Amino acid sequence: MPGPKAPEETRREQIVTAAYEVALRTGIDGVTLRAVAAKAKLSHGLVVFYFKKKDHLIGALLDRVLATTAMLHVSKDVARIPHAPERLGALLRQELDRLSLDPRGRRLFFEYWALGVRRVLIRRRIGAALERYRAAFRAIAEELLAPANGTDVTPDALAAVAVSLISGYALQAMIDPDNFDTGAYRMAAQSLMERLAPTPA
């Protein structure tokens, strides 16, 4: 049964939110126009009006998944930390904590990653999102790895390692949640980052 009239952008958002909820429960394969219409309490025809095909809805859903998993939002508390090594460690902890709160959302990210092997547009969008994610870490790494530090580690490499630690954490926690020690991983990741990015004398 169709719901009341709503502005176009509001209606699109309602449909994508419903698709996200369906995907969290069933995975990407379970996202059908009918399942999303039922979840959103809208008619199938209205969902088809906004998203002509399932692929269009899957593309819009990817934006939501990337916004919740591959976007770096530096909290005010982290941004206020004056020293780059401590700020980098706090940012790493923030991201590991954030991802641990939404394991199903991270699972969707990896589903899209696998789908990107066959679909070049999805692969490109994920690649662009990951580049933006690395760039946010790179800004701190550039400050931290001033030429006076005398290290061969580049800001690009340090940013890539930080993102790899976060992605690896999410993947291992998703695959083996009962045996994966998240606290020990956080401490090891922090220690590794400190070794790669020594505090200047």
CNS distance restraints for C-alpha pairs under 8 A (distance, minus, plus):
assign (resid   1 and name CA) (resid  41 and name CA) 6.79 0.50 0.50
assign (resid   1 and name CA) (resid  42 and name CA) 5.87 0.50 0.50
assign (resid   1 and name CA) (resid  43 and name CA) 5.40 0.50 0.50
assign (resid   2 and name CA) (resid  41 and name CA) 6.95 0.50 0.50
assign (resid   2 and name CA) (resid  42 and name CA) 4.59 0.50 0.50
assign (resid   2 and name CA) (resid  43 and name CA) 4.84 0.50 0.50
assign (resid   2 and name CA) (resid  46 and name CA) 7.56 0.50 0.50
assign (resid   3 and name CA) (resid  41 and name CA) 6.87 0.50 0.50
assign (resid   3 and name CA) (resid  42 and name CA) 5.72 0.50 0.50
assign (resid   3 and name CA) (resid  43 and name CA) 7.86 0.50 0.50
assign (resid   6 and name CA) (resid  10 and name CA) 6.35 0.50 0.50
assign (resid   6 and name CA) (resid  11 and name CA) 5.95 0.50 0.50
assign (resid   7 and name CA) (resid  11 and name CA) 6.21 0.50 0.50
assign (resid   8 and name CA) (resid  12 and name CA) 6.20 0.50 0.50
assign (resid   9 and name CA) (resid  13 and name CA) 6.15 0.50 0.50
assign (resid  10 and name CA) (resid  14 and name CA) 6.16 0.50 0.50
assign (resid  11 and name CA) (resid  15 and name CA) 6.30 0.50 0.50
assign (resid  12 and name CA) (resid  16 and name CA) 6.23 0.50 0.50
assign (resid  12 and name CA) (resid  50 and name CA) 6.76 0.50 0.50
assign (resid  13 and name CA) (resid  17 and name CA) 5.98 0.50 0.50
assign (resid  14 and name CA) (resid  18 and name CA) 6.24 0.50 0.50
assign (resid  14 and name CA) (resid  40 and name CA) 6.66 0.50 0.50
assign (resid  15 and name CA) (resid  19 and name CA) 6.16 0.50 0.50
assign (resid  15 and name CA) (resid  36 and name CA) 6.81 0.50 0.50
assign (resid  15 and name CA) (resid  37 and name CA) 7.34 0.50 0.50
assign (resid  15 and name CA) (resid  40 and name CA) 6.12 0.50 0.50
assign (resid  15 and name CA) (resid  47 and name CA) 7.03 0.50 0.50
assign (resid  16 and name CA) (resid  20 and name CA) 6.11 0.50 0.50
assign (resid  16 and name CA) (resid  57 and name CA) 7.33 0.50 0.50
assign (resid  16 and name CA) (resid  60 and name CA) 6.82 0.50 0.50
assign (resid  16 and name CA) (resid  61 and name CA) 5.98 0.50 0.50
assign (resid  16 and name CA) (resid  64 and name CA) 7.80 0.50 0.50
assign (resid  17 and name CA) (resid  21 and name CA) 6.33 0.50 0.50
assign (resid  18 and name CA) (resid  22 and name CA) 6.21 0.50 0.50
assign (resid  18 and name CA) (resid  36 and name CA) 5.62 0.50 0.50
assign (resid  18 and name CA) (resid  37 and name CA) 7.76 0.50 0.50
assign (resid  18 and name CA) (resid  39 and name CA) 5.61 0.50 0.50
assign (resid  18 and name CA) (resid  40 and name CA) 5.27 0.50 0.50
assign (resid  19 and name CA) (resid  23 and name CA) 6.02 0.50 0.50
assign (resid  19 and name CA) (resid  31 and name CA) 6.33 0.50 0.50
assign (resid  19 and name CA) (resid  36 and name CA) 5.23 0.50 0.50
assign (resid  19 and name CA) (resid  39 and name CA) 7.81 0.50 0.50
assign (resid  19 and name CA) (resid  57 and name CA) 7.78 0.50 0.50
assign (resid  19 and name CA) (resid  61 and name CA) 6.80 0.50 0.50
assign (resid  20 and name CA) (resid  24 and name CA) 6.09 0.50 0.50
assign (resid  20 and name CA) (resid  61 and name CA) 6.45 0.50 0.50
assign (resid  20 and name CA) (resid  64 and name CA) 7.55 0.50 0.50
assign (resid  20 and name CA) (resid  65 and name CA) 7.92 0.50 0.50
assign (resid  21 and name CA) (resid  25 and name CA) 6.47 0.50 0.50
assign (resid  21 and name CA) (resid  39 and name CA) 8.00 0.50 0.50
assign (resid  22 and name CA) (resid  26 and name CA) 6.00 0.50 0.50
assign (resid  22 and name CA) (resid  27 and name CA) 7.39 0.50 0.50
assign (resid  22 and name CA) (resid  30 and name CA) 7.03 0.50 0.50
assign (resid  22 and name CA) (resid  31 and name CA) 6.13 0.50 0.50
assign (resid  22 and name CA) (resid  35 and name CA) 7.27 0.50 0.50
assign (resid  22 and name CA) (resid  36 and name CA) 6.66 0.50 0.50
assign (resid  22 and name CA) (resid  39 and name CA) 7.30 0.50 0.50
assign (resid  23 and name CA) (resid  27 and name CA) 4.38 0.50 0.50
assign (resid  23 and name CA) (resid  28 and name CA) 5.18 0.50 0.50
assign (resid  23 and name CA) (resid  29 and name CA) 7.79 0.50 0.50
assign (resid  23 and name CA) (resid  30 and name CA) 6.43 0.50 0.50
assign (resid  23 and name CA) (resid  31 and name CA) 5.83 0.50 0.50
assign (resid  23 and name CA) (resid 108 and name CA) 7.41 0.50 0.50
assign (resid  24 and name CA) (resid 104 and name CA) 5.80 0.50 0.50
assign (resid  24 and name CA) (resid 105 and name CA) 6.58 0.50 0.50
assign (resid  24 and name CA) (resid 108 and name CA) 7.09 0.50 0.50
assign (resid  26 and name CA) (resid  30 and name CA) 5.06 0.50 0.50
assign (resid  26 and name CA) (resid  31 and name CA) 7.41 0.50 0.50
assign (resid  27 and name CA) (resid  31 and name CA) 7.16 0.50 0.50
assign (resid  27 and name CA) (resid 108 and name CA) 6.71 0.50 0.50
assign (resid  27 and name CA) (resid 111 and name CA) 7.71 0.50 0.50
assign (resid  28 and name CA) (resid  58 and name CA) 7.64 0.50 0.50
assign (resid  28 and name CA) (resid 108 and name CA) 7.24 0.50 0.50
assign (resid  28 and name CA) (resid 111 and name CA) 7.21 0.50 0.50
assign (resid  28 and name CA) (resid 112 and name CA) 7.99 0.50 0.50
assign (resid  30 and name CA) (resid  35 and name CA) 7.76 0.50 0.50
assign (resid  31 and name CA) (resid  35 and name CA) 6.45 0.50 0.50
assign (resid  31 and name CA) (resid  36 and name CA) 6.67 0.50 0.50
assign (resid  31 and name CA) (resid  54 and name CA) 7.71 0.50 0.50
assign (resid  31 and name CA) (resid  58 and name CA) 7.72 0.50 0.50
assign (resid  32 and name CA) (resid  36 and name CA) 6.15 0.50 0.50
assign (resid  32 and name CA) (resid  54 and name CA) 6.23 0.50 0.50
assign (resid  33 and name CA) (resid  37 and name CA) 6.04 0.50 0.50
assign (resid  33 and name CA) (resid  44 and name CA) 6.67 0.50 0.50
assign (resid  33 and name CA) (resid  47 and name CA) 6.54 0.50 0.50
assign (resid  33 and name CA) (resid  48 and name CA) 7.01 0.50 0.50
assign (resid  33 and name CA) (resid  53 and name CA) 7.74 0.50 0.50
assign (resid  33 and name CA) (resid  54 and name CA) 6.20 0.50 0.50
assign (resid  33 and name CA) (resid  57 and name CA) 7.96 0.50 0.50
assign (resid  34 and name CA) (resid  38 and name CA) 6.18 0.50 0.50
assign (resid  34 and name CA) (resid  44 and name CA) 5.66 0.50 0.50
assign (resid  35 and name CA) (resid  39 and name CA) 6.22 0.50 0.50
assign (resid  36 and name CA) (resid  40 and name CA) 6.02 0.50 0.50
assign (resid  36 and name CA) (resid  47 and name CA) 7.83 0.50 0.50
assign (resid  37 and name CA) (resid  41 and name CA) 5.83 0.50 0.50
assign (resid  37 and name CA) (resid  42 and name CA) 4.95 0.50 0.50
assign (resid  37 and name CA) (resid  43 and name CA) 5.80 0.50 0.50
assign (resid  37 and name CA) (resid  44 and name CA) 5.33 0.50 0.50
assign (resid  37 and name CA) (resid  46 and name CA) 8.00 0.50 0.50
assign (resid  37 and name CA) (resid  47 and name CA) 6.11 0.50 0.50
assign (resid  38 and name CA) (resid  42 and name CA) 6.31 0.50 0.50
assign (resid  38 and name CA) (resid  43 and name CA) 7.49 0.50 0.50
assign (resid  38 and name CA) (resid  44 and name CA) 7.78 0.50 0.50
assign (resid  42 and name CA) (resid  46 and name CA) 6.66 0.50 0.50
assign (resid  42 and name CA) (resid  47 and name CA) 7.16 0.50 0.50
assign (resid  43 and name CA) (resid  47 and name CA) 6.64 0.50 0.50
assign (resid  44 and name CA) (resid  48 and name CA) 6.25 0.50 0.50
assign (resid  45 and name CA) (resid  49 and name CA) 6.08 0.50 0.50
assign (resid  46 and name CA) (resid  50 and name CA) 6.62 0.50 0.50
assign (resid  47 and name CA) (resid  51 and name CA) 5.95 0.50 0.50
assign (resid  47 and name CA) (resid  52 and name CA) 7.81 0.50 0.50
assign (resid  48 and name CA) (resid  52 and name CA) 4.78 0.50 0.50
assign (resid  48 and name CA) (resid  53 and name CA) 6.91 0.50 0.50
assign (resid  51 and name CA) (resid  56 and name CA) 5.65 0.50 0.50
assign (resid  51 and name CA) (resid  57 and name CA) 5.69 0.50 0.50
assign (resid  52 and name CA) (resid  56 and name CA) 6.74 0.50 0.50
assign (resid  53 and name CA) (resid  57 and name CA) 6.81 0.50 0.50
assign (resid  54 and name CA) (resid  58 and name CA) 6.12 0.50 0.50
assign (resid  55 and name CA) (resid  59 and name CA) 6.14 0.50 0.50
assign (resid  56 and name CA) (resid  60 and name CA) 6.40 0.50 0.50
assign (resid  57 and name CA) (resid  61 and name CA) 6.05 0.50 0.50
assign (resid  58 and name CA) (resid  62 and name CA) 6.22 0.50 0.50
assign (resid  59 and name CA) (resid  63 and name CA) 6.93 0.50 0.50
assign (resid  59 and name CA) (resid 122 and name CA) 7.75 0.50 0.50
assign (resid  60 and name CA) (resid  64 and name CA) 7.01 0.50 0.50
assign (resid  61 and name CA) (resid  65 and name CA) 6.33 0.50 0.50
assign (resid  62 and name CA) (resid  66 and name CA) 6.05 0.50 0.50
assign (resid  62 and name CA) (resid 112 and name CA) 7.44 0.50 0.50
assign (resid  63 and name CA) (resid  67 and name CA) 6.10 0.50 0.50
assign (resid  64 and name CA) (resid  68 and name CA) 6.38 0.50 0.50
assign (resid  65 and name CA) (resid  69 and name CA) 6.12 0.50 0.50
assign (resid  65 and name CA) (resid  70 and name CA) 7.89 0.50 0.50
assign (resid  65 and name CA) (resid 105 and name CA) 6.72 0.50 0.50
assign (resid  65 and name CA) (resid 108 and name CA) 6.92 0.50 0.50
assign (resid  65 and name CA) (resid 109 and name CA) 6.20 0.50 0.50
assign (resid  66 and name CA) (resid  70 and name CA) 4.94 0.50 0.50
assign (resid  66 and name CA) (resid  71 and name CA) 6.61 0.50 0.50
assign (resid  66 and name CA) (resid 109 and name CA) 7.08 0.50 0.50
assign (resid  66 and name CA) (resid 126 and name CA) 7.49 0.50 0.50
assign (resid  66 and name CA) (resid 129 and name CA) 6.93 0.50 0.50
assign (resid  67 and name CA) (resid  71 and name CA) 5.40 0.50 0.50
assign (resid  68 and name CA) (resid 105 and name CA) 7.31 0.50 0.50
assign (resid  69 and name CA) (resid  99 and name CA) 7.37 0.50 0.50
assign (resid  69 and name CA) (resid 105 and name CA) 7.08 0.50 0.50
assign (resid  69 and name CA) (resid 106 and name CA) 6.25 0.50 0.50
assign (resid  69 and name CA) (resid 109 and name CA) 6.97 0.50 0.50
assign (resid  70 and name CA) (resid 129 and name CA) 6.12 0.50 0.50
assign (resid  70 and name CA) (resid 130 and name CA) 6.28 0.50 0.50
assign (resid  70 and name CA) (resid 133 and name CA) 6.13 0.50 0.50
assign (resid  71 and name CA) (resid 129 and name CA) 7.21 0.50 0.50
assign (resid  71 and name CA) (resid 132 and name CA) 7.52 0.50 0.50
assign (resid  71 and name CA) (resid 133 and name CA) 5.85 0.50 0.50
assign (resid  72 and name CA) (resid  95 and name CA) 7.93 0.50 0.50
assign (resid  72 and name CA) (resid 133 and name CA) 5.85 0.50 0.50
assign (resid  72 and name CA) (resid 136 and name CA) 6.74 0.50 0.50
assign (resid  74 and name CA) (resid  78 and name CA) 6.33 0.50 0.50
assign (resid  74 and name CA) (resid  79 and name CA) 6.30 0.50 0.50
assign (resid  74 and name CA) (resid  91 and name CA) 6.96 0.50 0.50
assign (resid  75 and name CA) (resid  79 and name CA) 6.17 0.50 0.50
assign (resid  76 and name CA) (resid  80 and name CA) 6.16 0.50 0.50
assign (resid  77 and name CA) (resid  81 and name CA) 6.94 0.50 0.50
assign (resid  78 and name CA) (resid  87 and name CA) 5.93 0.50 0.50
assign (resid  78 and name CA) (resid  90 and name CA) 6.16 0.50 0.50
assign (resid  78 and name CA) (resid  91 and name CA) 6.33 0.50 0.50
assign (resid  79 and name CA) (resid  87 and name CA) 7.09 0.50 0.50
assign (resid  81 and name CA) (resid  86 and name CA) 6.92 0.50 0.50
assign (resid  81 and name CA) (resid  87 and name CA) 5.43 0.50 0.50
assign (resid  82 and name CA) (resid  86 and name CA) 7.95 0.50 0.50
assign (resid  82 and name CA) (resid  87 and name CA) 7.18 0.50 0.50
assign (resid  83 and name CA) (resid  87 and name CA) 6.12 0.50 0.50
assign (resid  84 and name CA) (resid  88 and name CA) 5.93 0.50 0.50
assign (resid  84 and name CA) (resid 140 and name CA) 6.20 0.50 0.50
assign (resid  84 and name CA) (resid 141 and name CA) 7.71 0.50 0.50
assign (resid  84 and name CA) (resid 143 and name CA) 6.58 0.50 0.50
assign (resid  84 and name CA) (resid 144 and name CA) 5.35 0.50 0.50
assign (resid  85 and name CA) (resid  89 and name CA) 6.28 0.50 0.50
assign (resid  85 and name CA) (resid 144 and name CA) 6.41 0.50 0.50
assign (resid  85 and name CA) (resid 194 and name CA) 7.02 0.50 0.50
assign (resid  85 and name CA) (resid 197 and name CA) 6.91 0.50 0.50
assign (resid  85 and name CA) (resid 198 and name CA) 7.53 0.50 0.50
assign (resid  85 and name CA) (resid 199 and name CA) 6.51 0.50 0.50
assign (resid  86 and name CA) (resid  90 and name CA) 6.07 0.50 0.50
assign (resid  87 and name CA) (resid  91 and name CA) 6.04 0.50 0.50
assign (resid  87 and name CA) (resid 140 and name CA) 7.81 0.50 0.50
assign (resid  88 and name CA) (resid  92 and name CA) 6.17 0.50 0.50
assign (resid  88 and name CA) (resid 137 and name CA) 7.73 0.50 0.50
assign (resid  88 and name CA) (resid 140 and name CA) 6.61 0.50 0.50
assign (resid  88 and name CA) (resid 141 and name CA) 7.78 0.50 0.50
assign (resid  89 and name CA) (resid  93 and name CA) 6.24 0.50 0.50
assign (resid  89 and name CA) (resid 190 and name CA) 5.95 0.50 0.50
assign (resid  89 and name CA) (resid 193 and name CA) 7.25 0.50 0.50
assign (resid  89 and name CA) (resid 194 and name CA) 7.75 0.50 0.50
assign (resid  90 and name CA) (resid  94 and name CA) 6.02 0.50 0.50
assign (resid  91 and name CA) (resid  95 and name CA) 6.22 0.50 0.50
assign (resid  92 and name CA) (resid  96 and name CA) 6.25 0.50 0.50
assign (resid  92 and name CA) (resid 162 and name CA) 7.17 0.50 0.50
assign (resid  92 and name CA) (resid 166 and name CA) 7.50 0.50 0.50
assign (resid  92 and name CA) (resid 190 and name CA) 7.53 0.50 0.50
assign (resid  93 and name CA) (resid  97 and name CA) 6.04 0.50 0.50
assign (resid  93 and name CA) (resid 186 and name CA) 6.87 0.50 0.50
assign (resid  93 and name CA) (resid 190 and name CA) 7.87 0.50 0.50
assign (resid  94 and name CA) (resid  98 and name CA) 6.05 0.50 0.50
assign (resid  95 and name CA) (resid  99 and name CA) 6.11 0.50 0.50
assign (resid  95 and name CA) (resid 166 and name CA) 7.10 0.50 0.50
assign (resid  96 and name CA) (resid 100 and name CA) 6.21 0.50 0.50
assign (resid  96 and name CA) (resid 166 and name CA) 6.23 0.50 0.50
assign (resid  96 and name CA) (resid 169 and name CA) 7.41 0.50 0.50
assign (resid  96 and name CA) (resid 170 and name CA) 7.85 0.50 0.50
assign (resid  96 and name CA) (resid 186 and name CA) 7.38 0.50 0.50
assign (resid  97 and name CA) (resid 101 and name CA) 6.68 0.50 0.50
assign (resid  98 and name CA) (resid 102 and name CA) 7.15 0.50 0.50
assign (resid  99 and name CA) (resid 103 and name CA) 6.45 0.50 0.50
assign (resid  99 and name CA) (resid 106 and name CA) 7.07 0.50 0.50
assign (resid  99 and name CA) (resid 170 and name CA) 6.73 0.50 0.50
assign (resid 100 and name CA) (resid 170 and name CA) 7.40 0.50 0.50
assign (resid 102 and name CA) (resid 106 and name CA) 6.53 0.50 0.50
assign (resid 103 and name CA) (resid 107 and name CA) 6.18 0.50 0.50
assign (resid 103 and name CA) (resid 170 and name CA) 7.47 0.50 0.50
assign (resid 103 and name CA) (resid 173 and name CA) 7.98 0.50 0.50
assign (resid 103 and name CA) (resid 174 and name CA) 6.45 0.50 0.50
assign (resid 104 and name CA) (resid 108 and name CA) 6.42 0.50 0.50
assign (resid 105 and name CA) (resid 109 and name CA) 6.51 0.50 0.50
assign (resid 106 and name CA) (resid 110 and name CA) 6.49 0.50 0.50
assign (resid 106 and name CA) (resid 170 and name CA) 6.89 0.50 0.50
assign (resid 107 and name CA) (resid 111 and name CA) 6.24 0.50 0.50
assign (resid 107 and name CA) (resid 171 and name CA) 7.99 0.50 0.50
assign (resid 107 and name CA) (resid 174 and name CA) 6.94 0.50 0.50
assign (resid 108 and name CA) (resid 112 and name CA) 6.22 0.50 0.50
assign (resid 109 and name CA) (resid 113 and name CA) 6.18 0.50 0.50
assign (resid 110 and name CA) (resid 114 and name CA) 6.22 0.50 0.50
assign (resid 111 and name CA) (resid 115 and name CA) 6.19 0.50 0.50
assign (resid 112 and name CA) (resid 116 and name CA) 6.00 0.50 0.50
assign (resid 112 and name CA) (resid 122 and name CA) 7.33 0.50 0.50
assign (resid 113 and name CA) (resid 117 and name CA) 7.03 0.50 0.50
assign (resid 113 and name CA) (resid 122 and name CA) 7.89 0.50 0.50
assign (resid 113 and name CA) (resid 123 and name CA) 6.96 0.50 0.50
assign (resid 113 and name CA) (resid 126 and name CA) 7.20 0.50 0.50
assign (resid 114 and name CA) (resid 118 and name CA) 7.81 0.50 0.50
assign (resid 115 and name CA) (resid 119 and name CA) 6.29 0.50 0.50
assign (resid 115 and name CA) (resid 122 and name CA) 7.34 0.50 0.50
assign (resid 115 and name CA) (resid 123 and name CA) 7.87 0.50 0.50
assign (resid 116 and name CA) (resid 120 and name CA) 6.06 0.50 0.50
assign (resid 116 and name CA) (resid 121 and name CA) 7.40 0.50 0.50
assign (resid 116 and name CA) (resid 122 and name CA) 4.96 0.50 0.50
assign (resid 116 and name CA) (resid 123 and name CA) 4.22 0.50 0.50
assign (resid 116 and name CA) (resid 124 and name CA) 7.96 0.50 0.50
assign (resid 116 and name CA) (resid 126 and name CA) 7.92 0.50 0.50
assign (resid 117 and name CA) (resid 123 and name CA) 6.67 0.50 0.50
assign (resid 119 and name CA) (resid 123 and name CA) 6.34 0.50 0.50
assign (resid 120 and name CA) (resid 124 and name CA) 6.11 0.50 0.50
assign (resid 121 and name CA) (resid 125 and name CA) 6.25 0.50 0.50
assign (resid 122 and name CA) (resid 126 and name CA) 6.17 0.50 0.50
assign (resid 123 and name CA) (resid 127 and name CA) 6.03 0.50 0.50
assign (resid 124 and name CA) (resid 128 and name CA) 6.11 0.50 0.50
assign (resid 125 and name CA) (resid 129 and name CA) 6.21 0.50 0.50
assign (resid 126 and name CA) (resid 130 and name CA) 6.13 0.50 0.50
assign (resid 127 and name CA) (resid 131 and name CA) 6.15 0.50 0.50
assign (resid 128 and name CA) (resid 132 and name CA) 6.36 0.50 0.50
assign (resid 129 and name CA) (resid 133 and name CA) 6.23 0.50 0.50
assign (resid 130 and name CA) (resid 134 and name CA) 6.12 0.50 0.50
assign (resid 131 and name CA) (resid 135 and name CA) 6.06 0.50 0.50
assign (resid 132 and name CA) (resid 136 and name CA) 6.43 0.50 0.50
assign (resid 133 and name CA) (resid 137 and name CA) 6.88 0.50 0.50
assign (resid 133 and name CA) (resid 163 and name CA) 7.61 0.50 0.50
assign (resid 134 and name CA) (resid 138 and name CA) 5.96 0.50 0.50
assign (resid 134 and name CA) (resid 156 and name CA) 7.82 0.50 0.50
assign (resid 134 and name CA) (resid 159 and name CA) 5.40 0.50 0.50
assign (resid 134 and name CA) (resid 160 and name CA) 6.17 0.50 0.50
assign (resid 134 and name CA) (resid 163 and name CA) 6.43 0.50 0.50
assign (resid 135 and name CA) (resid 139 and name CA) 6.37 0.50 0.50
assign (resid 135 and name CA) (resid 159 and name CA) 7.28 0.50 0.50
assign (resid 136 and name CA) (resid 140 and name CA) 7.39 0.50 0.50
assign (resid 137 and name CA) (resid 141 and name CA) 6.27 0.50 0.50
assign (resid 137 and name CA) (resid 159 and name CA) 5.08 0.50 0.50
assign (resid 137 and name CA) (resid 162 and name CA) 7.39 0.50 0.50
assign (resid 138 and name CA) (resid 142 and name CA) 5.99 0.50 0.50
assign (resid 138 and name CA) (resid 155 and name CA) 5.52 0.50 0.50
assign (resid 138 and name CA) (resid 156 and name CA) 6.02 0.50 0.50
assign (resid 138 and name CA) (resid 158 and name CA) 7.31 0.50 0.50
assign (resid 138 and name CA) (resid 159 and name CA) 4.99 0.50 0.50
assign (resid 139 and name CA) (resid 143 and name CA) 6.66 0.50 0.50
assign (resid 139 and name CA) (resid 155 and name CA) 7.92 0.50 0.50
assign (resid 140 and name CA) (resid 144 and name CA) 6.10 0.50 0.50
assign (resid 141 and name CA) (resid 145 and name CA) 5.82 0.50 0.50
assign (resid 141 and name CA) (resid 154 and name CA) 8.00 0.50 0.50
assign (resid 141 and name CA) (resid 155 and name CA) 4.82 0.50 0.50
assign (resid 141 and name CA) (resid 156 and name CA) 7.75 0.50 0.50
assign (resid 141 and name CA) (resid 158 and name CA) 6.40 0.50 0.50
assign (resid 141 and name CA) (resid 159 and name CA) 6.54 0.50 0.50
assign (resid 142 and name CA) (resid 146 and name CA) 6.47 0.50 0.50
assign (resid 142 and name CA) (resid 154 and name CA) 7.98 0.50 0.50
assign (resid 142 and name CA) (resid 155 and name CA) 5.18 0.50 0.50
assign (resid 144 and name CA) (resid 197 and name CA) 6.89 0.50 0.50
assign (resid 144 and name CA) (resid 199 and name CA) 7.80 0.50 0.50
assign (resid 145 and name CA) (resid 149 and name CA) 6.09 0.50 0.50
assign (resid 145 and name CA) (resid 151 and name CA) 7.46 0.50 0.50
assign (resid 145 and name CA) (resid 153 and name CA) 7.63 0.50 0.50
assign (resid 145 and name CA) (resid 154 and name CA) 7.22 0.50 0.50
assign (resid 145 and name CA) (resid 155 and name CA) 6.65 0.50 0.50
assign (resid 145 and name CA) (resid 197 and name CA) 6.82 0.50 0.50
assign (resid 147 and name CA) (resid 151 and name CA) 7.75 0.50 0.50
assign (resid 148 and name CA) (resid 200 and name CA) 7.80 0.50 0.50
assign (resid 149 and name CA) (resid 198 and name CA) 7.67 0.50 0.50
assign (resid 149 and name CA) (resid 199 and name CA) 7.91 0.50 0.50
assign (resid 149 and name CA) (resid 200 and name CA) 5.75 0.50 0.50
assign (resid 153 and name CA) (resid 157 and name CA) 6.47 0.50 0.50
assign (resid 153 and name CA) (resid 158 and name CA) 6.74 0.50 0.50
assign (resid 153 and name CA) (resid 196 and name CA) 7.16 0.50 0.50
assign (resid 153 and name CA) (resid 197 and name CA) 7.92 0.50 0.50
assign (resid 154 and name CA) (resid 158 and name CA) 6.24 0.50 0.50
assign (resid 155 and name CA) (resid 159 and name CA) 6.04 0.50 0.50
assign (resid 156 and name CA) (resid 160 and name CA) 6.13 0.50 0.50
assign (resid 157 and name CA) (resid 161 and name CA) 6.16 0.50 0.50
assign (resid 158 and name CA) (resid 162 and name CA) 6.24 0.50 0.50
assign (resid 158 and name CA) (resid 196 and name CA) 7.33 0.50 0.50
assign (resid 158 and name CA) (resid 197 and name CA) 7.87 0.50 0.50
assign (resid 159 and name CA) (resid 163 and name CA) 6.30 0.50 0.50
assign (resid 160 and name CA) (resid 164 and name CA) 6.02 0.50 0.50
assign (resid 161 and name CA) (resid 165 and name CA) 6.08 0.50 0.50
assign (resid 162 and name CA) (resid 166 and name CA) 6.41 0.50 0.50
assign (resid 162 and name CA) (resid 193 and name CA) 7.48 0.50 0.50
assign (resid 163 and name CA) (resid 167 and name CA) 6.09 0.50 0.50
assign (resid 164 and name CA) (resid 168 and name CA) 5.75 0.50 0.50
assign (resid 165 and name CA) (resid 169 and name CA) 5.97 0.50 0.50
assign (resid 165 and name CA) (resid 189 and name CA) 6.72 0.50 0.50
assign (resid 166 and name CA) (resid 170 and name CA) 6.30 0.50 0.50
assign (resid 167 and name CA) (resid 171 and name CA) 6.14 0.50 0.50
assign (resid 168 and name CA) (resid 172 and name CA) 6.09 0.50 0.50
assign (resid 169 and name CA) (resid 173 and name CA) 6.01 0.50 0.50
assign (resid 169 and name CA) (resid 182 and name CA) 7.87 0.50 0.50
assign (resid 169 and name CA) (resid 185 and name CA) 7.35 0.50 0.50
assign (resid 170 and name CA) (resid 174 and name CA) 6.02 0.50 0.50
assign (resid 171 and name CA) (resid 175 and name CA) 6.18 0.50 0.50
assign (resid 172 and name CA) (resid 176 and name CA) 5.99 0.50 0.50
assign (resid 172 and name CA) (resid 177 and name CA) 7.42 0.50 0.50
assign (resid 172 and name CA) (resid 180 and name CA) 6.90 0.50 0.50
assign (resid 173 and name CA) (resid 177 and name CA) 4.77 0.50 0.50
assign (resid 173 and name CA) (resid 180 and name CA) 5.80 0.50 0.50
assign (resid 173 and name CA) (resid 182 and name CA) 7.41 0.50 0.50
assign (resid 176 and name CA) (resid 180 and name CA) 5.89 0.50 0.50
assign (resid 181 and name CA) (resid 185 and name CA) 6.30 0.50 0.50
assign (resid 182 and name CA) (resid 186 and name CA) 6.20 0.50 0.50
assign (resid 183 and name CA) (resid 187 and name CA) 6.42 0.50 0.50
assign (resid 184 and name CA) (resid 188 and name CA) 6.16 0.50 0.50
assign (resid 185 and name CA) (resid 189 and name CA) 5.99 0.50 0.50
assign (resid 186 and name CA) (resid 190 and name CA) 6.09 0.50 0.50
assign (resid 187 and name CA) (resid 191 and name CA) 6.15 0.50 0.50
assign (resid 188 and name CA) (resid 192 and name CA) 6.12 0.50 0.50
assign (resid 189 and name CA) (resid 193 and name CA) 6.20 0.50 0.50
assign (resid 190 and name CA) (resid 194 and name CA) 6.24 0.50 0.50
assign (resid 191 and name CA) (resid 195 and name CA) 6.34 0.50 0.50
assign (resid 192 and name CA) (resid 196 and name CA) 6.29 0.50 0.50
assign (resid 193 and name CA) (resid 197 and name CA) 6.02 0.50 0.50
assign (resid 194 and name CA) (resid 198 and name CA) 5.74 0.50 0.50
assign (resid 194 and name CA) (resid 199 and name CA) 7.87 0.50 0.50
